[in-house]
Amino acid sequence: MQTKFTPEQLTDPGTARANDILRACVHCGFCTATCPTYQVLGDELDSPRGRIYLIKDMLENERVPDAKTVQHVDRCLSCLACMTTCPSGVHYMHLVDHARAYIEDRYQRPWTDRALRWVLAQVLPYPGRFRLALLAAKIGRPFSFLMPDERLRAMLEMAPKTIPPVSRNDDPQSFAPAAPSRKRVALMTGCAQKALNTDINDATIRLLTRLGCEVVVAEGAGCCGALTHHMGKETEAHSAAERNIRAWAREMDGAGLDAIVINTSGCGTTVKDYGHMFRTTDLAQDAARVAGIACDISELLTQLEVPQGAAKGIKVAYHAACSLQHGQKVKTAPKELLKKVGFEVVEPADSHLCCGSAGTYNLMQPEISKQLKARKVQTLEAKNPDVIAAGNIGCMMQIGSGTGVPVVHSVELIDWATGGPKPPALAGD
């Protein structure tokens, strides 16, 4: 794609990166075939190719974003399926992230939008605040039909029926290996996950210590910054990311780390991009070091001696989170691990398509999100599974709200199959 940025414009690192990405695009349209919003809405401007044209025009002309451009950019899930299918290697993620930051700085949203986005940014990344919000939503859910805004109804409906107790495993500490020590790893305990489902981190710690890992929950580490990053709120996102980088760099410079393990794939995609996010700052070196050893829990488990398991007689439908299969290119490891420990693993049709969770997307774009959820649930249930497994808390909440089939994290199943307790979500089975 031909671009016409001026030399002065290209002095800005974000614009220079956008220029490189735009020039890589050859207009082929392969991305439209795998874009969930294009499949649902059928509008070229709700496809990656259409959004690329809108973003190019906006950035080149340095114009104030208009409502039309903002609407189509907002409708992007950032599922990154387009990056998997693109034959030209267009790094759409960096382009749309830059566009969102540009819009956040220059576009005056309606006050209701600004208020909602502010609330989400001030609540979701903070587990304590999020728990209080979930309690309030649980109380208010029976009255959701009275809400005038569909997005407010979606927020009330998102609240789980039960709010898990606080897990002290999320506090800064170190867990000694139960087998001969093989690795020292830092576990990212996250933010929303600590409020929505404490079983995942507990299972991860049990499993890794059983396999010979010392697991460290680093002092000062918390939200990865993804939730605010995808809203274009760069200051908040970079502040969260900086705290993590400093916390993990201290561990790396102290007793050392072999890996930073992440069991929420949306966070993993962001942490692995820290090197890019901080490339022009004083934290560039430490950010690159952190990104270099960050890995999904399934990637780490393939390096450990996970024991072979006998057949369990349990059919697991594996949902591939977009942030894992498209964002991190981790596709086979979770399935192979589940098979290795004895589960029958099946995949739904169109497994490359998003479930509609996408961070805060199911709250900000509930109508589109519900259509994607219904499609995903239908394809998963068509496999008649005993349980649905996923590697991202957002996907688990989204799919779980639309099906009666238990939904658990892959690491909970692997923990169970290798000596841990049965996942609480399966306790009644």
Residue pairs with C-beta under 8 A, 6 or more apart in sequence:
1 22
1 23
1 24
1 25
1 26
1 27
1 52
1 56
2 23
3 19
3 22
3 23
3 56
3 60
4 60
5 15
5 19
5 59
5 60
9 15
9 60
9 62
10 16
10 19
13 279
13 280
14 98
14 101
14 102
15 59
15 98
17 94
17 95
17 98
18 55
18 59
18 94
18 95
18 98
18 99
21 90
21 91
21 92
21 94
21 95
22 52
22 55
22 56
22 95
24 88
24 89
24 90
24 91
25 49
25 52
25 88
25 90
26 88
27 49
28 87
28 88
29 47
29 49
30 85
30 86
30 87
31 47
31 48
31 49
31 81
31 82
31 85
31 86
31 90
31 92
32 38
32 44
32 47
32 48
32 49
33 85
34 81
34 82
34 84
34 85
34 352
34 353
35 46
35 47
35 48
35 81
35 82
36 77
36 79
36 81
36 353
36 354
36 356
36 372
37 46
37 47
37 75
37 76
37 77
37 368
38 44
38 46
38 47
38 50
39 353
40 368
40 371
40 372
41 75
41 368
43 50
43 72
44 50
45 51
45 53
45 54
45 68
45 72
46 72
46 75
48 76
48 82
48 90
48 92
50 72
51 72
51 73
51 76
51 96
51 99
52 90
52 92
52 95
54 68
54 69
54 72
54 73
55 69
55 73
55 95
55 96
55 99
57 63
57 69
58 65
58 69
58 99
58 102
59 98
59 99
59 102
64 106
64 107
65 102
65 103
65 106
65 107
69 103
70 103
70 107
70 109
73 96
73 99
73 100
73 103
74 364
74 365
75 365
75 368
76 96
77 322
77 354
77 356
77 358
77 361
78 93
78 96
78 97
78 230
78 358
78 359
79 322
79 323
79 326
79 353
79 354
79 358
80 92
80 93
80 269
80 322
80 323
80 326
80 327
81 322
81 326
81 352
81 353
81 354
82 90
82 92
83 90
83 91
83 92
83 93
83 326
84 325
84 326
84 329
84 352
86 92
93 273
93 327
94 276
97 229
97 230
97 232
100 230
100 231
100 232
101 232
101 234
102 232
103 232
104 231
104 232
104 233
104 234
105 232
109 117
112 149
116 151
116 152
116 363
116 364
117 231
117 233
117 364
120 227
120 231
120 360
120 363
120 364
121 227
121 228
121 231
121 233
121 236
122 129
123 129
123 130
123 133
124 130
124 191
124 192
124 227
124 360
125 191
125 192
125 222
125 223
125 225
125 227
125 228
125 236
125 240
126 191
126 223
127 170
127 191
127 192
127 194
127 195
130 191
130 192
130 195
130 196
131 163
131 166
131 195
134 159
134 160
134 163
134 195
134 196
135 163
137 155
137 156
137 158
137 159
138 159
138 160
138 161
138 163
140 156
141 156
141 157
141 159
143 156
144 152
144 153
144 156
144 157
145 153
147 153
147 156
150 366
150 367
151 363
151 364
151 366
153 366
154 362
154 363
154 366
154 369
155 363
157 401
158 362
158 363
158 397
158 401
160 196
160 397
163 195
164 195
164 196
164 197
164 198
164 199
165 198
166 194
166 198
167 194
167 198
167 201
167 202
169 175
169 189
169 198
169 201
169 202
169 205
169 217
170 189
170 194
170 198
170 201
170 217
171 217
172 217
172 218
172 219
172 220
172 221
173 216
173 217
174 214
174 215
174 216
174 217
175 205
175 208
175 209
175 214
175 215
175 216
176 209
176 214
177 209
177 211
177 212
177 213
177 214
178 209
178 210
178 212
179 209
179 210
179 211
179 212
180 212
181 212
181 213
181 214
182 211
182 212
182 213
182 304
183 212
183 213
183 214
183 258
183 259
183 300
183 303
183 304
184 213
184 214
184 216
184 255
184 256
184 257
184 258
185 208
185 213
185 214
185 215
185 216
185 257
185 258
185 259
185 260
185 261
185 300
186 215
186 216
186 217
186 218
186 221
186 248
186 251
186 257
186 259
186 260
186 261
187 201
187 204
187 205
187 208
187 215
187 216
187 217
187 261
187 263
188 221
188 224
188 244
188 260
188 261
188 262
188 263
188 264
188 267
188 271
189 201
189 217
189 221
189 222
190 201
190 222
190 223
190 224
190 262
190 263
190 264
190 267
190 393
191 222
191 223
191 224
191 227
192 227
192 393
192 394
193 200
193 201
193 263
193 264
193 393
194 201
196 393
196 397
197 393
197 396
197 409
199 409
199 412
199 423
199 424
199 425
200 263
200 264
200 393
200 409
200 411
200 412
201 263
203 409
203 411
203 412
203 415
203 416
203 420
203 423
204 215
204 261
204 263
204 297
204 411
204 415
205 215
206 415
206 420
207 301
207 411
207 414
207 415
207 418
207 420
208 215
208 261
208 300
208 304
209 215
210 418
210 419
210 420
211 301
211 304
211 305
211 306
211 418
212 304
212 305
213 300
213 304
215 261
216 251
216 257
218 247
218 248
218 250
218 251
219 247
219 250
220 243
220 244
220 246
220 247
220 250
221 243
221 244
221 247
221 248
222 240
222 243
222 244
223 240
224 240
224 241
224 244
224 262
224 267
224 270
224 271
225 236
225 237
225 238
225 239
225 240
225 241
225 244
225 270
226 237
226 266
226 267
226 269
226 270
226 359
227 359
227 360
228 236
228 237
228 240
229 237
229 241
229 270
230 359
230 360
231 360
237 277
238 277
238 278
241 270
241 271
241 274
241 277
241 278
241 287
242 278
242 283
244 271
244 274
244 290
245 274
245 278
245 283
245 286
245 287
245 290
246 283
246 286
248 257
248 260
248 290
249 286
249 289
249 290
251 257
252 289
252 290
252 293
257 293
258 293
259 293
259 294
259 295
259 300
260 271
260 290
260 293
260 294
260 295
261 295
261 296
261 297
261 300
262 268
262 271
262 294
262 295
262 296
262 297
263 296
263 297
263 391
263 409
263 411
264 391
264 392
264 393
264 394
265 296
265 321
265 323
265 324
265 327
265 328
265 330
265 391
265 392
266 321
266 323
266 327
266 359
266 392
266 394
268 294
268 295
268 296
268 323
268 324
268 327
268 328
269 323
269 324
269 327
269 328
271 290
271 291
271 294
272 291
272 294
272 328
273 291
274 287
274 288
274 290
274 291
274 294
275 284
275 287
275 288
275 290
275 291
275 292
277 287
278 284
278 287
278 288
279 287
281 287
296 324
296 328
296 330
296 333
296 391
297 391
297 410
297 411
298 324
298 330
298 333
298 334
298 337
298 391
298 410
299 330
299 333
301 333
301 337
301 414
302 333
302 336
302 337
306 337
306 340
306 341
306 414
306 418
307 341
307 418
308 340
308 341
309 340
309 341
309 342
309 417
309 418
310 342
311 342
311 344
312 341
312 342
312 343
312 344
312 417
313 344
314 343
314 344
314 386
314 387
315 343
315 344
315 346
315 383
315 384
315 385
315 386
315 387
316 338
316 343
316 344
316 345
316 346
316 385
316 386
316 387
316 388
316 389
316 413
317 346
317 347
317 348
317 380
317 383
317 385
317 387
317 388
317 389
317 405
318 334
318 335
318 338
318 345
318 346
318 347
318 388
318 389
318 390
318 410
319 348
319 351
319 355
319 376
319 380
319 388
319 389
319 390
319 395
319 399
320 331
320 334
320 347
320 351
320 352
321 390
321 391
321 392
321 394
321 395
322 354
322 355
322 358
323 392
324 330
324 331
324 334
324 391
324 392
325 331
325 351
325 352
326 352
334 389
334 391
334 410
335 345
335 347
337 410
337 414
338 345
338 389
338 410
338 413
338 414
339 345
341 413
341 414
341 417
341 418
342 417
343 413
343 417
346 383
346 385
347 383
348 376
348 379
348 380
348 382
348 383
349 379
349 382
350 375
350 379
351 379
353 372
353 375
353 376
354 372
354 376
355 372
355 373
355 376
355 395
355 398
355 399
356 362
356 368
356 369
356 370
356 371
356 372
356 373
356 376
356 398
357 369
357 373
357 392
357 394
357 395
357 397
357 398
358 369
358 394
359 394
361 368
361 369
362 369
362 370
362 373
362 394
362 398
369 398
373 398
373 399
373 401
373 402
374 402
376 398
376 399
376 402
377 399
377 402
377 403
380 388
380 399
380 403
380 405
381 403
381 405
385 405
386 405
386 406
386 429
387 405
387 406
387 407
387 408
387 413
387 425
387 426
388 399
388 403
388 405
388 406
388 407
388 408
389 407
389 408
389 409
389 410
389 413
390 396
390 399
390 407
390 409
390 410
391 409
391 410
391 411
393 409
396 407
396 408
396 409
399 407
400 407
406 423
406 425
406 426
406 429
407 425
408 423
408 425
408 426
412 420
412 423
412 425
413 423
415 421
416 422
416 423
